[in-house]
Amino acid sequence: MSTGIAYDCDVLVVGGGIVGLSTAYAITRSAPGTRVVVLEKEAGPARHQTGRNSGVIHSGIYYRPGSLKAQYAARGAAEMVKFCAEYGIAHAVTGKLIVATERSELPRLHGLVQRGRENGIPVRELGAAQIAEYEPEVEGLAAIHVGTTGVCDFVGVARQLAEASGAEIRYGAEVRRIDRRPELGVAVLTGAGDVVRARVLVNCAGLHCDEVARLTGDDPEMRIVPFRGEYYTLARPELVRGLVYPVPDPAFPFLGVHLTRGIDGGVHIGPNAVPALAREGYDWRTVRPRELGATLAWPGSWQIARRHWRYGTGELRRSVSRRAFTTAVRRLLPAVTADDLVPSAAGVRAQAVLRDGTLVDDFLIREGARAVHVLNAPSPAATASLPIGREVARRALETLRTA
């Protein structure tokens, strides 16, 4: 039965980061003729999480076997390399070292070897003397080499996805209001006063995904708590050949301060993880009282502070003290000095937190009436964006068929 409504598109994607653009790309590939519009509030794609990270193509070694991250990472890494090669996007498969610098880290390092094998990732175990084969300036008790890790230009990938998708991309289109009627569809009002009508909405709004979910009338049962990751650039890039990581602490969803030689030849150091005072709070001066108030009002935020205050204190100290940050880096790279660290652009991670303070560690995708919400897209979201996009597209098309 015809509703008589003039829809502007079949699927409306909110968010022009790499996950939103991968979703649009996957929809038009799997269902040609489907009309897709992407709304992005910035003047171009990938202005936040996608464009403000270390640019690493992750292998998938860290992730729990059977998790969505484990399923998508290895597959996504291979697809990302192929995509970059096909479209001439800068990339390199460099491999990386994960280095144990204390005896207490050795059991966790051996655990990563086993996890890598379970996830089908080739790993080479190294003794202290063998580390220099890959990184002459790096010191440690033991390490593992993961050959499938690489780096690429994720912003370039996002731009290519936007172009190749055939979707209509509307920049400068901030979502202000959503009117969802299950029997009719979704109407979105933008900051410019435009109304976009769609049969199905896909929420890939990243740092604002929980707010967009609530605008539709769905309760996401989580909140985004923003964590800023601060980076430095190494003034002597010749000290590092490739990628060097510490052994991560499994109690936290952060990988720790690491060294990354990017596609531009520079070496980026970081990130640490400190609370951001705004969802796009890339420095301590950026404070948005409404957003900060919403974070503080969420019970999960206080649970995080209660459980992890010691860890957080160390991160805050490294944020305000370059000397403290240098000390953390010297565990891996003893030759570095404070003068070698040049401040670089920071990023903000959209960390989903449950009411009880649980940090959501895996991808979180939920569906509502005529809506699909991507509520947590942690690292390795950029690496795995092509298979993630296909999964979100599958759900969106199924919703479209049943609407």
C-alpha positions in Angstrom: 0.0 0.0 0.0 1.4 3.4 -0.9 1.7 5.9 1.9 1.8 8.9 -0.4 5.0 10.2 1.3 7.7 11.6 -0.9 10.8 10.0 0.6 14.2 11.7 -0.1 15.9 8.3 0.2 15.5 4.7 1.3 18.3 4.7 3.9 19.5 7.8 5.7 23.0 7.4 7.3 23.9 9.8 10.1 27.7 10.3 10.4 30.3 10.7 7.7 33.1 8.8 9.4 34.6 5.7 8.0 31.9 3.4 9.5 29.0 5.5 8.1 30.6 5.8 4.7 31.5 2.0 4.6 27.8 1.3 5.4 26.6 3.5 2.6 29.2 1.9 0.3 28.0 -1.6 1.3 24.3 -0.8 0.8 24.7 0.5 -2.7 27.0 -2.5 -3.6 24.7 -5.2 -2.2 21.4 -3.5 -3.2 21.9 -1.4 -6.4 19.2 1.2 -6.8 18.8 1.8 -3.1 18.8 5.5 -2.5 21.2 6.5 0.3 21.8 9.9 1.8 24.6 10.5 4.3 24.4 13.5 6.7 27.7 14.8 8.2 27.7 17.8 10.4 31.3 18.8 9.4 32.4 20.3 6.2 34.1 17.1 5.0 34.4 13.4 5.9 36.4 11.8 8.7 37.0 14.9 10.8 36.9 13.2 14.2 37.7 9.6 15.3 38.6 8.4 11.7 41.0 11.2 11.1 42.5 11.5 14.5 44.1 8.2 15.3 47.5 6.6 14.7 46.5 5.2 11.2 47.2 1.6 12.1 45.8 -1.4 10.3 45.4 -3.7 13.2 46.0 -7.5 12.9 43.4 -8.6 15.4 45.8 -10.3 17.9 44.4 -8.6 21.0 40.8 -9.6 20.6 38.9 -12.3 22.4 38.3 -15.2 20.0 34.7 -15.3 18.8 34.2 -11.6 19.5 33.0 -9.3 16.7 36.4 -7.5 16.9 38.2 -10.7 16.4 36.0 -11.8 13.5 36.2 -8.5 11.7 39.8 -7.4 12.4 41.8 -10.0 10.5 39.3 -10.0 7.6 39.1 -6.3 7.6 42.9 -5.8 7.6 43.3 -7.9 4.5 40.4 -6.1 2.8 41.7 -2.7 3.8 45.1 -3.4 2.2 43.4 -4.6 -1.0 41.1 -1.6 -1.0 44.0 0.8 -0.6 46.0 -1.0 -3.4 43.0 -0.9 -5.7 42.4 2.8 -5.3 46.0 4.0 -4.9 45.6 5.1 -1.3 48.8 5.3 0.7 49.5 2.3 2.8 52.2 -0.1 4.0 52.3 -3.5 5.7 55.0 -2.9 8.2 54.5 -5.5 10.9 54.8 -4.5 14.6 56.5 -5.5 17.8 54.7 -6.0 21.1 57.4 -5.7 23.8 57.5 -6.8 27.4 59.7 -4.6 29.5 58.9 -6.1 32.9 58.8 -9.7 34.1 55.2 -9.3 35.2 54.3 -8.7 31.6 55.7 -12.0 30.3 52.7 -14.1 31.0 50.4 -11.6 29.2 52.8 -11.6 26.3 52.7 -15.4 26.1 48.9 -15.1 26.3 48.9 -12.9 23.2 50.8 -15.5 21.3 48.1 -18.1 22.1 45.4 -15.6 21.3 47.0 -14.8 17.9 47.1 -18.5 17.1 43.4 -18.9 18.0 42.6 -15.9 15.7 44.7 -17.3 12.9 47.3 -14.6 13.0 51.0 -15.5 12.4 53.2 -14.5 15.3 57.0 -14.8 15.8 58.3 -15.0 19.4 61.5 -13.0 20.1 64.1 -13.0 22.9 65.7 -9.9 24.1 68.6 -10.0 21.7 66.3 -10.6 18.7 64.4 -7.4 19.2 67.2 -5.5 17.6 66.7 -7.3 14.3 63.5 -5.2 13.9 64.1 -2.2 16.2 67.8 -1.5 17.1 66.9 1.3 19.6 64.1 -0.6 21.4 64.8 -2.6 24.5 62.8 -5.3 26.3 62.9 -8.7 28.0 61.0 -10.4 25.2 58.7 -9.5 22.3 56.5 -10.9 19.6 56.4 -9.8 15.9 53.1 -9.6 14.2 53.7 -9.4 10.4 50.2 -8.5 9.2 50.0 -5.1 10.9 50.3 -2.0 8.8 49.5 1.7 8.4 47.3 3.6 5.9 45.6 6.9 5.2 42.1 6.3 6.7 41.0 9.8 5.7 41.8 8.9 2.1 39.9 5.7 2.5 36.9 7.6 3.8 37.0 10.0 0.9 37.2 7.1 -1.6 34.3 5.3 0.1 32.2 8.4 -0.2 33.0 8.8 -3.9 32.6 5.1 -4.8 29.4 4.6 -2.9 27.2 6.7 -5.2 25.4 7.9 -2.1 24.4 11.6 -1.7 26.7 13.1 0.9 25.5 16.2 2.6 28.2 18.0 4.6 27.4 20.8 7.1 24.2 18.9 7.9 23.9 18.5 11.7 21.0 16.5 13.0 18.8 18.6 15.3 15.6 16.6 15.5 14.2 13.2 14.5 10.6 12.4 14.0 10.2 8.6 13.7 6.9 7.0 13.0 7.1 3.2 12.6 4.3 3.1 10.2 5.6 5.9 8.0 9.4 6.3 8.3 11.8 8.8 9.7 12.1 12.6 9.1 15.3 14.4 10.2 15.6 18.2 10.7 19.1 19.6 10.1 20.7 22.7 11.6 20.2 24.4 8.2 16.5 23.9 8.4 16.3 21.1 5.8 14.0 18.1 6.4 15.2 14.7 5.0 12.6 11.9 4.9 13.7 8.3 4.8 12.3 4.8 5.2 15.2 3.7 7.5 17.8 5.5 9.6 21.3 4.2 10.3 23.0 5.9 13.2 26.8 6.0 12.8 27.2 9.3 14.7 30.3 8.1 16.7 30.9 10.6 19.5 27.2 11.5 19.4 25.6 8.1 18.7 23.8 7.8 22.0 22.3 11.3 21.6 21.1 10.4 18.1 19.6 7.1 19.4 17.6 9.1 22.0 16.4 11.5 19.4 14.8 8.6 17.6 13.1 7.6 20.8 15.2 4.5 21.5 17.0 4.0 24.8 20.6 3.0 24.0 21.1 1.8 27.6 24.6 3.3 27.5 26.3 6.6 27.3 29.3 7.8 25.4 32.0 8.9 27.8 34.7 10.7 25.8 38.4 9.9 26.4 41.1 12.1 24.9 44.2 10.5 23.5 47.1 12.9 23.3 50.0 12.3 20.8 53.5 13.6 20.3 55.6 13.5 17.1 59.2 12.1 17.5 61.7 14.8 16.5 64.2 12.0 15.7 62.1 9.6 13.6 65.2 7.6 12.7 65.0 6.0 16.2 62.0 3.9 15.1 61.7 1.8 12.0 58.1 0.6 12.3 55.4 0.0 15.0 56.3 -0.7 18.6 53.6 -1.4 21.3 53.8 -2.3 25.0 52.0 -5.3 26.4 48.4 -4.1 27.1 46.7 -4.3 30.4 43.6 -6.5 29.8 41.7 -4.5 32.5 41.5 -1.5 30.1 40.3 -1.2 26.5 43.3 1.0 25.7 46.6 -0.3 24.2 48.9 2.1 26.0 51.5 4.5 24.6 53.0 3.1 21.4 55.3 4.2 18.6 53.9 4.4 15.1 55.8 5.2 11.9 53.1 6.6 9.7 52.8 6.7 5.9 54.2 10.2 6.0 57.5 8.8 7.5 56.9 10.6 10.8 56.7 8.7 14.1 53.7 9.3 16.3 53.9 8.6 20.0 50.8 8.0 22.1 48.0 8.1 23.0 47.4 8.3 26.6 43.8 8.3 27.8 42.3 11.1 29.9 38.7 12.2 30.3 37.7 14.8 27.8 35.6 17.8 29.0 33.6 17.7 25.7 32.8 15.1 23.2 35.0 16.9 20.8 37.3 18.2 23.5 40.8 17.9 21.9 42.5 19.9 24.6 41.9 20.9 28.2 40.6 24.4 27.1 37.6 22.9 25.3 34.8 22.6 27.8 31.1 22.1 27.0 29.1 22.3 30.2 26.0 20.4 28.8 28.1 17.5 27.6 30.3 17.4 30.7 27.2 17.5 32.8 25.7 14.6 30.9 28.9 12.6 31.5 28.9 13.4 35.2 25.2 12.6 35.6 25.7 9.0 34.2 26.2 6.6 37.0 28.7 4.6 35.0 31.1 7.5 34.9 31.5 7.4 38.7 31.9 3.7 38.7 34.8 4.0 36.3 36.4 6.6 38.5 36.0 4.5 41.6 37.5 1.4 40.0 40.3 2.9 38.0 41.4 6.0 39.8 45.0 4.8 40.2 45.3 4.2 36.5 43.6 7.4 35.7 45.9 9.4 38.0 48.9 8.1 36.0 47.3 9.1 32.7 46.5 12.6 34.0 50.0 13.1 35.2 51.4 12.1 31.8 48.9 14.6 30.2 50.2 17.6 32.1 53.9 16.6 32.3 56.0 16.0 29.3 58.7 14.6 31.5 56.3 11.9 32.9 55.2 11.1 29.3 58.8 10.8 28.3 59.4 8.4 31.2 56.6 6.1 29.9 58.1 6.2 26.4 61.6 5.4 27.6 60.4 2.0 28.8 60.3 1.0 25.2 62.8 3.5 23.7 65.5 4.4 26.2 67.2 6.9 23.8 64.3 9.3 23.7 64.4 12.6 25.6 61.8 15.1 26.5 63.2 17.4 23.8 62.4 14.7 21.2 58.6 15.0 21.9 56.8 17.6 19.8 53.1 18.0 20.6 50.8 16.8 17.9 47.0 16.7 17.3 44.9 14.8 19.8 42.0 12.5 19.2 38.9 11.6 21.3 37.6 8.1 21.7 33.8 7.5 21.9 33.8 5.0 24.7 30.4 3.4 25.4 29.8 2.9 29.1 27.0 0.9 30.7 25.1 2.1 33.8 27.2 -0.1 36.1 30.5 1.3 34.8 31.3 -1.5 32.4 33.4 -0.3 29.5 31.9 -1.8 26.4 34.8 -3.6 24.7 33.2 -5.0 21.6 31.2 -3.5 18.7 27.7 -2.7 19.9 24.9 -2.6 17.2 21.3 -2.4 18.2 18.1 -2.1 16.2 14.9 -0.2 16.7 11.8 0.5 14.7 13.1 1.7 11.3 16.5 2.3 12.8 19.9 0.6 13.2 22.3 2.1 15.8 26.0 1.6 15.9 26.6 2.4 19.6 30.2 1.3 20.1 32.8 1.2 17.3 36.2 0.8 19.2 39.5 0.1 17.7 39.9 -1.7 15.3 36.8 0.1 13.7 38.8 1.8 11.0 40.7 -1.4 10.2 37.5 -3.4 10.1 35.3 -0.8 8.5 34.6 -2.7 5.3 33.1 -5.9 7.0 31.5 -3.7 9.7 29.8 -1.7 7.0 28.5 -4.9 5.4 27.0 -6.0 8.7 25.3 -2.7 9.4 24.1 -2.6 5.7 22.7 -6.1 6.1 20.7 -5.0 9.1 19.6 -1.8 7.5 18.4 -3.6 4.3 16.5 -6.2 6.4 14.9 -3.4 8.3 14.0 -1.7 5.0 12.4 -4.9 3.7 10.3 -5.4 6.7 9.3 -1.8 7.3 
